[in-house]
Amino acid sequence: MTGCTPNPDNTASNSSETSNQNNTGNIAAGKPYFYSFINATAIKEDTELTILTDGKTDSYATVKMSQISTTSGDWNGNSHNLVGFEDEDNAYYHISVDFGFMSEVSKIKLSFSSSGDIVLPNNIELYSSTDGYNFTSYVSTTGAFDGNNYIFEFSSPINTKALRFYIFTPVGTTNAISEITVEGSESAEKQLLSKGATYVWEGTERKDFEDDSTYKLTDGVKTTMDEKIGFVGKRSTEVDNITQKSCATITVDLGSVKNVSEVLTDAMKYTSYAAIAPEMLNVRYSEDGENYTDFGQTYINSAVGNSIQSRNKYIITRNHTVKARYLKLTFYTSSFLFIDEVSIYGNEKEVSEPDYNFIQRKNLYANTNVAAFKEISLNGSVDEKLSDMLFSADSGTVIGGTRNVVEINLGEATDALCSVTIKMNKNSVTEAIVYYNDNGTYIKLDSDKTITDIASATTLTLYFPEISSNKLKIEFSTGTDSKVTEVQTFAVQPQLPLIRGGFFQLPTSGGINPSAQNSPYAWYLQLKGMKDLGMDYVVLQYSAHFIAKSTLINGDNIKALGFKYTATYGSIDTAQAVLDAAEKLGMKVFLGTIHDSDFNNITEGEKSYDAIIEAGIAVIDDIDEMYGDHPAFAGYYLSDETCDLWLNSYKGVESARKIYKSQSDHIREIASEKLIMIAPAIWRSGKPEKGADNLYLMLAPEEEGSKPIVDIVAAQDCLGRLPTLTVTDDIYDAFETYIEKWSEAVRKAGTEFWNDAEVFEVTSSSKNYIDLIKGLTLEAKYTNGTIVFDIPHYFTTYQQYSFDSWKHFNLTDVMRQYIKFYSKYNNLDKVGIEVAEAPTVILPEKSDNTNGEITDDNHLLTYDSTLNSAVKAVSVPTFDTFNSSLTEFTGSKTGYKPEYSVLWDNERLYILIKTNDTTASFGKDAWWAGKDDLIQLWITADGSTQLGSTLDSSYAIRFYLHCTAENTWTMGNETKDNIKIGVNNGMAYEVKNINDSPCAIISFSWELLNRTTPVLGDKTAVGLKIHYIDGANEQWASSNDSYDQSIKANAIFGFIE
């Protein structure tokens, strides 16, 4: 152990040195600054990261802009080459400068040079931060060049702690910047407190890097990377008692309790000395040296140098002070650590945390469309489709190139009307005016409009000051003829295309991802970045995993069932840290329950359902006991996720309802005031109305007047689960046919409809900004409650990775654009924040099935009549009775027609096939080549039609028998997730020659087909098409004259006696 005595000439207790020794009003002088992604910028001359705020204009840092790229695999095994700058003429780097405390800024000057190969940037965008981490405010005032100086001037000073400059310049060009000058005033002066302070650092010293001057780290002297004399190098063998990570700890003693606000230090990378800069630094503080509190943490913030040798900069900062004498710096590393200085700043006076003036809503209302199911006319014609909340159906015609009139009759005066949305087929809107009715006279309103084109649709939205009226009129002109599909009017709060919160997918097996490593103050900062952007809700996705028997909640009830809590998170109690941060910020938290119910393979999954429910109730009890009274605890998120594919499957509704209802019933009993949320996925499987109907059955209350199973359904849009990196127009159009039905079903059940936007791509990168905004705009028509999956990986302004990682760049780039987008809506986001009650809206009429009656066949389609009949068998079909009731194929290119019959009984579906082929062909090629005899079945087990490939259906079977040798037929199949075929799980076949012609009996059990036994009169059906290929002449025959992979109406078989 090395103990260091203070320098008698520079004791910490007498130090009042400040980082701003320039009295010219330049509050940036001497302040730390940070460059962005180093792989995109070759930084020269600024080897010590001091040139830009040294007060001198005769020295320059040069920054050469490069394209950045990475190669990433996706979930489907494909490789993608990703680039950082699609528009290489507008590539950018950013520089951030931190003032220490809150400051008022009136003017900014960035001084550049331009000569020879050195060029001026194209443009600079300015963002600000009140905490030094989250640059969440876009400063809309545009700067401009005055000669070689880029100037920002503000008529009213901006209040900020730090600034970030996004400097746009083409790839391949070089900028030279000499100084960042900021005119303004600081709320408090940042003073150096650590000069000459003592410290303790245990470890093995590296030769030539000993701490021989007794106070190298606090002597106030920084040396260059090439000078060894100022550095201390050690390797430590410590383990952090919270995260259990290998670390090196430096404990600084300031001599007495002081007001501390910042820790600034550098770590060197020296590959020749096996020194690697730690990715993360954590700081804890104490008044007595015994009881420590989290001060904050950071990843590497910036660096200069190269892959062999570099200076890496870390800052942990607050805009206020805490009382501390001891500060413990924990560097997470097991290699040698090289440091030349630890600087601790603060003020002689206590500095309070500022008021951030957050948007604090009394409530967020998800559905504020007061025009739903009201009378709306278009050009004088009333059309109920204009207000039916079904956006994909065409309604009245708009006459292009002329003024069109929409009139909205709300019936009675409605308060706080604030916006109108008109969705139409894609068109150009050239003019739009809104009027309100005042005692029979229409008065024009001042309004702002947005026009967004998404796939085949255009959405026009008009925002106006809140008014009370019973009627609105909108006049608008379009470029061409088009059809309007829906008109909405919002009251109290407009439904905005903004994000209201998000999921945190934390591991339950310890702190093994970035957000799980958050310390308590890091959690506060991460949530503050969300709150800065108008977000109110945090969802911890799950508290326990059933299969792994692991838990995020250190609760007695769940641990008593054998679940393990692993204490390696960045906070001693993660849920408590999140709740405490949320309370301070005025946010609400949903805590997840149990995960791992298998809704895909229900036959196997249901074997563990009871045990999963038991564990779910245990973790619910732990949450209630540990956090139930916390002011920020909003309720429970039931972690298992179903989808339309699984809801449409055999026992799909019953299984999901069992898992959800068992937990919901317990929550209603012990914490009736808490909300319950689920997030089922819209996989766009089957017909939209079928999945929606089954969702309703899963949610509906058991009896009239009682609560539904859950309070909130946040439907996953699955627009991030695509094989491509962009969302195509046909996907947007298809998605809208599903979300309109889902939102209708959810509201019928008495549940609030939210949206869970997937803001990622298949390469596990953040969703591209264009598709992000398209998705938010599309979904805002259905709900004001959009949350995202998930915050730390794909949508955060808080640093979760080292500055020099692709993920950090990707996140920062998307967030930069969203912050700019949010700034357009910031004032609108404040509308209705004081209103305690939601507006009165009309909901869709409830289904006749109000008590959620569930059958095993909710996924099956029904028909009043079918073209074909499956006949009930008197006995199990055999070859002895084979020739009865055979029907000829309707299409054949073979020169003869095979025959078939479809039978059924209480156990199985039977398909009998007589090929009438006396020329055996076998063993020539693969089954699909058409050179061997082949029997092929296409089946939709739920009775659905499929105009494309049958395998696009949720219940698809492609089954074949391939003649591979004489009298030898080999089976094969392709299926979808809901069907699993095998000779031992409900499928059987036999082939026999009759009169030298192969004949086959193929059967499938009803269980394999994921349905119950048909009942006469139930109107259910199966889709079936049979192909036969004669390998002798490679010609086909078809049971219904169709040779493709489709199932059309003429291939639907109903069940008769």
Protein Blocks (a to p, Z undefined) as FASTA:
>chain_A
ZZddddfklcfklpccdfblbfnhpakgopacddddfklpccehilnopmlmnopakbcc
dddddddddddddfkopacdddfblblmlgccdddddehiacddfbdcdddddehjbccd
fbdcddddfklmaccbccfbacddehjaccdddfbacddfbdcddddddehiacddfbdc
dedddfbdcddfkgopacddeddddehiacfkopmmmnopacdfklmklpccdddfbdcf
klopacddddddehiacddfbdcddddddfknopacdfbdcddddfkomaccdfbdcddf
bdcddfkbccdddddddfbdcddfbdcdddddfbdcddfbdcddddfbdcddddehiacd
fbdcfblcfkgoiacdeehiacfklmnopakbccddddehiacdddddehiacehiabdc
ddddddddfbdcddddeehiacddddddddddehjbccddddddddddfbdcdddddfbd
cddfbdcddehiacddbdfbdcddddfebjfbfklmpcfklmmmmmmmmmmnopabdcdf
bfbdfklopafblcfklmmnopacddfbfbfblmlmmmmmmmmnopacdddfbehiafkl
mmlmmmmmmmmmmmmmmmmmmmmmmmmmpmklnbdcdfbacdfklmmpghklmmmmmmmm
mmmmmmmmmmmmbccddddddehgajfklmmmmmmmmmpcfbghiacfblbdcddeklmm
cfbfbdcfklmmmmmmmmmmmmmmmmmnopacdddddfbdfkopacdfklmmmmmmmmmm
moccdcdddfklmocfbdfbdfkbfklmmmmmmmmmmmmmmmmmmmmmmgoklpmbdcdd
ddddddfklnopacfklmpccdfbdfbdcdddfbdcdfklmmgoiacdfbdcehpacddd
ddddfkbccddddekpabdcehkbcfklopaccddddddfkopacfbdfklpmbbccddd
ddfbghiacddddddfkbccdfknopacddddeehiacddddddfklnopacddehklpa
cddddddddfklopacdfklpabfbdcfklcccddZZ
